[in-house]
Amino acid sequence: MPLGLRKKKNKSRESSNLVENEEVSGHAGVGKPAVNGGGLPPPPASMRPKLVFHTQLAHGSPTGRIEGFTNVKELYSKIAEAFNLSPDEILFCTLNTHKIDMEKLLGGQIGLEDFIFAHIKGLKKEVEVYKAEEALGLTITDNGAGYAFIKRIKEGSVMDGVKVICVGDHIECINGKNIVGMRHYEVARMLKELPKDQSFSIKLVEPMKAFEMLEPRSRGGGGKSSGDGKIGTGRETLRLRSKGPATVEEMPTEFEEKAVKKVDDLLESYMGIRDTELAATMVEVGRDKNNPDEFAMALDQALGDFAFPDEFVFDVWGAIGDAKQGRF
């Protein structure tokens, strides 16, 4: 389908509810829809990867052991069960550090020896912000279970001047509208569409602060197989999906790493979000496509609810091609 025809189709789709019939997931891009778009029922417990991971609460706790999860919501439930919490208390997780480090954010893949730190709800705050410029300077992601939060604040931006707003803060309400359950791109669009030269209110929940004396466990002390231990080589990852079973996969190739980073940068540039799992899915979709129209059609089938603009699709196609040719 030519990209020009895609544009008309996407506009009609965009006028409807973009998340209708879609499981809210992904963040910081976790567990996006499977590439085949059809989805599968969760596998029985006996078929799930028999892996054990170690976890702590980022602000300080004993070490827990979790296993038997196949997507991010089940992961949060397992962590909550280990620490006698409600899953709704968990904002996001980082790997191998208790600090609020967005470069270590748990995405759709967990290394088999990664140590998981869960950041839970802390102080609530409400802020009045004057939108002096069209762009607020925020990059939004989500935790894969309905919570959008701030991944980056651009230096010198409107939001950079509001010191009480921080990276890692969960956005709960905008102008009195509860946005829990919205996807990151919807929240980014809602913030972008706020009128310039007017004030708006935003309610946030910051992560509970970590104890500085708590150090993350080294890479070698993380999750291992509950069997003979041979699987935990550090060269494999557990990939979580919102639809279909979790799978143990090889570490990304150099091509995949470069392409995913470039596509993630394009997501931030065009849509104000960062989502490595969404970027990885797009790279996977485009890997064997021969031209941008073929890629656009496959992207519509796999991720049609996003209604990506044509210019963005062209740039993503170009980025995948550059990665294949080793041009960056």
Solvent accessible surface area in square Angstrom, and as a share of the most:
residue,aa,sasa,rsa
1,M,73,0.33
2,P,75,0.47
3,L,11,0.05
4,G,49,0.47
5,L,97,0.48
6,R,2,0.01
7,K,86,0.36
8,K,147,0.62
9,K,80,0.34
10,N,9,0.05
11,K,129,0.55
12,S,75,0.48
13,R,55,0.20
14,E,73,0.33
15,S,100,0.65
16,S,61,0.39
17,N,89,0.46
18,L,10,0.05
19,V,30,0.17
20,E,100,0.45
21,N,146,0.75
22,E,17,0.08
23,E,56,0.25
24,V,32,0.18
25,S,2,0.01
26,G,0,0.00
27,H,3,0.01
28,A,1,0.01
29,G,0,0.00
30,V,1,0.00
31,G,1,0.01
32,K,6,0.02
33,P,19,0.12
34,A,13,0.10
35,V,51,0.29
36,N,113,0.58
37,G,35,0.34
38,G,65,0.63
39,G,24,0.24
40,L,102,0.51
41,P,107,0.67
42,P,87,0.55
43,P,13,0.08
44,P,78,0.49
45,A,74,0.57
46,S,91,0.59
47,M,142,0.63
48,R,44,0.16
49,P,29,0.18
50,K,118,0.50
51,L,10,0.05
52,V,9,0.05
53,F,2,0.01
54,H,30,0.14
55,T,0,0.00
56,Q,24,0.11
57,L,13,0.07
58,A,1,0.01
59,H,30,0.13
60,G,19,0.19
61,S,28,0.18
62,P,108,0.68
63,T,54,0.32
64,G,11,0.11
65,R,155,0.57
66,I,6,0.03
67,E,81,0.36
68,G,26,0.25
69,F,5,0.02
70,T,2,0.01
71,N,18,0.09
72,V,3,0.02
73,K,82,0.35
74,E,38,0.17
75,L,0,0.00
76,Y,7,0.03
77,S,50,0.32
78,K,68,0.29
79,I,0,0.00
80,A,1,0.01
81,E,134,0.60
82,A,48,0.37
83,F,35,0.14
84,N,142,0.73
85,L,52,0.26
86,S,56,0.36
87,P,58,0.36
88,D,91,0.47
89,E,62,0.28
90,I,1,0.01
91,L,1,0.00
92,F,2,0.01
93,C,1,0.01
94,T,0,0.00
95,L,21,0.10
96,N,40,0.20
97,T,16,0.09
98,H,0,0.00
99,K,108,0.46
100,I,58,0.30
101,D,48,0.25
102,M,20,0.09
103,E,137,0.61
104,K,97,0.41
105,L,22,0.11
106,L,5,0.03
107,G,9,0.08
108,G,3,0.03
109,Q,49,0.22
110,I,0,0.00
111,G,5,0.05
112,L,3,0.01
113,E,29,0.13
114,D,8,0.04
115,F,1,0.01
116,I,0,0.00
117,F,1,0.00
118,A,0,0.00
119,H,2,0.01
120,I,12,0.06
121,K,42,0.18
122,G,26,0.25
123,L,117,0.58
124,K,130,0.55
125,K,27,0.12
126,E,110,0.49
127,V,18,0.10
128,E,119,0.54
129,V,3,0.02
130,Y,120,0.46
131,K,0,0.00
132,A,48,0.37
133,E,91,0.41
134,E,111,0.50
135,A,70,0.54
136,L,11,0.05
137,G,17,0.16
138,L,23,0.11
139,T,7,0.04
140,I,1,0.00
141,T,0,0.00
142,D,1,0.01
143,N,3,0.01
144,G,0,0.00
145,A,34,0.27
146,G,5,0.05
147,Y,17,0.06
148,A,2,0.01
149,F,1,0.00
150,I,0,0.00
151,K,21,0.09
152,R,100,0.37
153,I,36,0.18
154,K,140,0.59
155,E,157,0.70
156,G,67,0.64
157,S,17,0.11
158,V,23,0.13
159,M,0,0.00
160,D,41,0.21
161,G,58,0.56
162,V,31,0.18
163,K,153,0.65
164,V,75,0.43
165,I,7,0.03
166,C,51,0.31
167,V,51,0.29
168,G,0,0.00
169,D,1,0.00
170,H,1,0.01
171,I,0,0.00
172,E,30,0.13
173,C,15,0.09
174,I,0,0.00
175,N,84,0.43
176,G,65,0.63
177,K,101,0.43
178,N,94,0.48
179,I,2,0.01
180,V,67,0.38
181,G,28,0.27
182,M,43,0.19
183,R,0,0.00
184,H,0,0.00
185,Y,4,0.02
186,E,29,0.13
187,V,0,0.00
188,A,13,0.10
189,R,73,0.27
190,M,42,0.19
191,L,8,0.04
192,K,145,0.62
193,E,123,0.55
194,L,20,0.10
195,P,71,0.44
196,K,90,0.38
197,D,83,0.43
198,Q,102,0.45
199,S,60,0.39
200,F,5,0.02
201,S,24,0.16
202,I,1,0.00
203,K,78,0.33
204,L,1,0.01
205,V,0,0.00
206,E,21,0.10
207,P,2,0.01
208,M,76,0.34
209,K,116,0.49
210,A,28,0.22
211,F,112,0.47
212,E,127,0.57
213,M,153,0.68
214,L,37,0.18
215,E,120,0.54
216,P,42,0.26
217,R,103,0.38
218,S,81,0.52
219,R,107,0.39
220,G,51,0.49
221,G,18,0.18
222,G,1,0.01
223,G,1,0.01
224,K,109,0.46
225,S,24,0.15
226,S,66,0.42
227,G,61,0.59
228,D,107,0.56
229,G,34,0.33
230,K,156,0.66
231,I,58,0.29
232,G,14,0.14
233,T,83,0.48
234,G,15,0.14
235,R,154,0.56
236,E,35,0.16
237,T,7,0.04
238,L,3,0.01
239,R,16,0.06
240,L,0,0.00
241,R,39,0.14
242,S,15,0.10
243,K,51,0.22
244,G,7,0.07
245,P,51,0.32
246,A,6,0.05
247,T,49,0.29
248,V,52,0.30
249,E,50,0.22
250,E,120,0.54
251,M,53,0.24
252,P,44,0.28
253,T,76,0.44
254,E,116,0.52
255,F,39,0.16
256,E,41,0.18
257,E,99,0.44
258,K,73,0.31
259,A,0,0.00
260,V,26,0.15
261,K,131,0.55
262,K,81,0.34
263,V,0,0.00
264,D,4,0.02
265,D,49,0.25
266,L,22,0.11
267,L,0,0.00
268,E,35,0.16
269,S,87,0.56
270,Y,79,0.30
271,M,35,0.16
272,G,20,0.20
273,I,0,0.00
274,R,21,0.08
275,D,0,0.00
276,T,58,0.34
277,E,8,0.04
278,L,0,0.00
279,A,0,0.00
280,A,25,0.19
281,T,4,0.02
282,M,0,0.00
283,V,3,0.01
284,E,67,0.30
285,V,4,0.02
286,G,0,0.00
287,R,99,0.36
288,D,104,0.54
289,K,41,0.17
290,N,123,0.63
291,N,63,0.32
292,P,34,0.22
293,D,53,0.28
294,E,59,0.27
295,F,0,0.00
296,A,0,0.00
297,M,79,0.35
298,A,15,0.12
299,L,2,0.01
300,D,15,0.08
301,Q,144,0.64
302,A,8,0.06
303,L,4,0.02
304,G,11,0.11
305,D,51,0.26
306,F,3,0.01
307,A,12,0.09
308,F,4,0.02
309,P,55,0.35
310,D,15,0.08
311,E,93,0.42
312,F,0,0.00
313,V,0,0.00
314,F,101,0.42
315,D,61,0.32
316,V,0,0.00
317,W,52,0.18
318,G,33,0.31
319,A,3,0.03
320,I,1,0.00
321,G,23,0.22
322,D,43,0.22
323,A,6,0.05
324,K,88,0.37
325,Q,122,0.54
326,G,55,0.53
327,R,158,0.57
328,F,82,0.34
